[in-house]
Amino acid sequence: MVMQSCVAITLASLRDEFNERAEEAGRGPNNYSVPLSPTGAEPATHYGLHSWIADDANPEEIEGRIISVRASMTGHFADICAENGLKIILPEE
């Protein structure tokens, strides 16, 4: 089975709902765990995830979620964030 890179981003206000859906689908807890914002600073406006899915999987298009699937994971998460004007919020040191 061939696997593909999958990036999903949701609005912060829908994070709990989408995490619950993912857990119910057997994907474990807290899938949407990468905080994002237009400036890269708090507060998070979106949350993202990166995972692998089977090449025959067809992720559901759902309002409030950005989804992208491609063969290569190289730069995939960064590309989708940039296309949507989002930056990862890095923890303060």
Phi and psi restraints in degrees (value plus and minus 20) as a CYANA .aco file:
   2 VAL   PHI    -108.5   -68.5
   2 VAL   PSI     118.9   158.9
   3 MET   PHI    -129.7   -89.7
   3 MET   PSI     129.8   169.8
   4 GLN   PHI    -142.9  -102.9
   4 GLN   PSI     132.6   172.6
   5 SER   PHI     -94.5   -54.5
   5 SER   PSI     115.3   155.3
   6 CYS   PHI    -149.5  -109.5
   6 CYS   PSI     106.0   146.0
   7 VAL   PHI    -136.3   -96.3
   7 VAL   PSI     111.4   151.4
   8 ALA   PHI    -152.0  -112.0
   8 ALA   PSI     118.6   158.6
   9 ILE   PHI    -152.7  -112.7
   9 ILE   PSI     115.3   155.3
  10 THR   PHI    -149.4  -109.4
  10 THR   PSI     138.8   178.8
  11 LEU   PHI     -81.7   -41.7
  11 LEU   PSI     125.4   165.4
  12 ALA   PHI     -76.7   -36.7
  12 ALA   PSI     -56.1   -16.1
  13 SER   PHI     -87.9   -47.9
  13 SER   PSI     -37.0     3.0
  14 LEU   PHI    -127.8   -87.8
  14 LEU   PSI     -17.0    23.0
  15 ARG   PHI     -76.0   -36.0
  15 ARG   PSI     -69.3   -29.3
  16 ASP   PHI     -80.2   -40.2
  16 ASP   PSI     -62.2   -22.2
  17 GLU   PHI     -82.0   -42.0
  17 GLU   PSI     -66.6   -26.6
  18 PHE   PHI     -91.7   -51.7
  18 PHE   PSI     -53.4   -13.4
  19 ASN   PHI     -83.6   -43.6
  19 ASN   PSI     -60.9   -20.9
  20 GLU   PHI     -83.5   -43.5
  20 GLU   PSI     -64.2   -24.2
  21 ARG   PHI     -80.0   -40.0
  21 ARG   PSI     -64.4   -24.4
  22 ALA   PHI     -84.2   -44.2
  22 ALA   PSI     -60.7   -20.7
  23 GLU   PHI     -86.1   -46.1
  23 GLU   PSI     -61.0   -21.0
  24 GLU   PHI     -83.0   -43.0
  24 GLU   PSI     -48.8    -8.8
  25 ALA   PHI    -103.2   -63.2
  25 ALA   PSI     -16.5    23.5
  26 GLY   PHI      67.5   107.5
  26 GLY   PSI      -1.2    38.8
  27 ARG   PHI    -115.9   -75.9
  27 ARG   PSI     -13.2    26.8
  28 GLY   PHI      62.9   102.9
  28 GLY   PSI     154.5   194.5
  29 PRO   PHI    -104.0   -64.0
  29 PRO   PSI     140.7   180.7
  30 ASN   PHI      32.7    72.7
  30 ASN   PSI      30.6    70.6
  31 ASN   PHI     -89.9   -49.9
  31 ASN   PSI     -62.8   -22.8
  32 TYR   PHI    -104.6   -64.6
  32 TYR   PSI      66.3   106.3
  33 SER   PHI    -139.3   -99.3
  33 SER   PSI     -24.4    15.6
  34 VAL   PHI    -116.7   -76.7
  34 VAL   PSI      91.3   131.3
  35 PRO   PHI     -94.0   -54.0
  35 PRO   PSI     117.7   157.7
  36 LEU   PHI    -154.3  -114.3
  36 LEU   PSI     132.6   172.6
  37 SER   PHI    -176.8  -136.8
  37 SER   PSI     144.0   184.0
  38 PRO   PHI     -82.3   -42.3
  38 PRO   PSI     -48.5    -8.5
  39 THR   PHI    -121.6   -81.6
  39 THR   PSI     -33.0     7.0
  40 GLY   PHI      62.3   102.3
  40 GLY   PSI      -9.8    30.2
  41 ALA   PHI    -137.9   -97.9
  41 ALA   PSI     137.3   177.3
  42 GLU   PHI     -81.7   -41.7
  42 GLU   PSI     132.4   172.4
  43 PRO   PHI    -105.0   -65.0
  43 PRO   PSI     137.0   177.0
  44 ALA   PHI     -89.2   -49.2
  44 ALA   PSI     113.4   153.4
  45 THR   PHI    -120.9   -80.9
  45 THR   PSI     -39.3     0.7
  46 HIS   PHI    -164.1  -124.1
  46 HIS   PSI     144.2   184.2
  47 TYR   PHI    -155.1  -115.1
  47 TYR   PSI     123.4   163.4
  48 GLY   PHI    -147.3  -107.3
  48 GLY   PSI     149.1   189.1
  49 LEU   PHI    -166.3  -126.3
  49 LEU   PSI     137.2   177.2
  50 HIS   PHI    -151.6  -111.6
  50 HIS   PSI     111.5   151.5
  51 SER   PHI    -168.5  -128.5
  51 SER   PSI     159.4   199.4
  52 TRP   PHI    -130.8   -90.8
  52 TRP   PSI     119.7   159.7
  53 ILE   PHI    -153.3  -113.3
  53 ILE   PSI     136.7   176.7
  54 ALA   PHI     -82.6   -42.6
  54 ALA   PSI     126.0   166.0
  55 ASP   PHI     -83.6   -43.6
  55 ASP   PSI     -37.8     2.2
  56 ASP   PHI    -116.0   -76.0
  56 ASP   PSI     -17.5    22.5
  57 ALA   PHI     -92.8   -52.8
  57 ALA   PSI     127.7   167.7
  58 ASN   PHI    -149.1  -109.1
  58 ASN   PSI      67.9   107.9
  59 PRO   PHI     -77.3   -37.3
  59 PRO   PSI     116.6   156.6
  60 GLU   PHI     -90.4   -50.4
  60 GLU   PSI     111.7   151.7
  61 GLU   PHI     -97.8   -57.8
  61 GLU   PSI      99.3   139.3
  62 ILE   PHI    -148.2  -108.2
  62 ILE   PSI     116.2   156.2
  63 GLU   PHI     -78.0   -38.0
  63 GLU   PSI     115.5   155.5
  64 GLY   PHI      71.7   111.7
  64 GLY   PSI     -15.2    24.8
  65 ARG   PHI    -154.2  -114.2
  65 ARG   PSI     116.6   156.6
  66 ILE   PHI    -118.9   -78.9
  66 ILE   PSI     112.1   152.1
  67 ILE   PHI    -152.7  -112.7
  67 ILE   PSI     117.9   157.9
  68 SER   PHI    -162.2  -122.2
  68 SER   PSI     113.2   153.2
  69 VAL   PHI    -148.4  -108.4
  69 VAL   PSI     112.0   152.0
  70 ARG   PHI    -171.7  -131.7
  70 ARG   PSI     147.0   187.0
  71 ALA   PHI     -89.4   -49.4
  71 ALA   PSI     -57.2   -17.2
  72 SER   PHI    -125.4   -85.4
  72 SER   PSI     117.3   157.3
  73 MET   PHI    -105.2   -65.2
  73 MET   PSI     -33.1     6.9
  74 THR   PHI     -77.9   -37.9
  74 THR   PSI      92.7   132.7
  75 GLY   PHI      50.2    90.2
  75 GLY   PSI     -13.9    26.1
  76 HIS   PHI     -79.5   -39.5
  76 HIS   PSI     -72.7   -32.7
  77 PHE   PHI     -81.2   -41.2
  77 PHE   PSI     -66.7   -26.7
  78 ALA   PHI     -81.8   -41.8
  78 ALA   PSI     -60.6   -20.6
  79 ASP   PHI     -82.1   -42.1
  79 ASP   PSI     -66.1   -26.1
  80 ILE   PHI     -88.2   -48.2
  80 ILE   PSI     -59.0   -19.0
  81 CYS   PHI     -80.2   -40.2
  81 CYS   PSI     -69.2   -29.2
  82 ALA   PHI     -81.4   -41.4
  82 ALA   PSI     -61.8   -21.8
  83 GLU   PHI     -81.2   -41.2
  83 GLU   PSI     -44.5    -4.5
  84 ASN   PHI    -130.2   -90.2
  84 ASN   PSI      -6.1    33.9
  85 GLY   PHI      46.7    86.7
  85 GLY   PSI      15.1    55.1
  86 LEU   PHI    -141.0  -101.0
  86 LEU   PSI     129.7   169.7
  87 LYS   PHI    -149.1  -109.1
  87 LYS   PSI     128.8   168.8
  88 ILE   PHI     -90.4   -50.4
  88 ILE   PSI     115.6   155.6
  89 ILE   PHI    -106.8   -66.8
  89 ILE   PSI      92.4   132.4
  90 LEU   PHI    -106.8   -66.8
  90 LEU   PSI     122.7   162.7
  91 PRO   PHI     -85.6   -45.6
  91 PRO   PSI     124.2   164.2
  92 GLU   PHI     -92.9   -52.9
  92 GLU   PSI     122.0   162.0
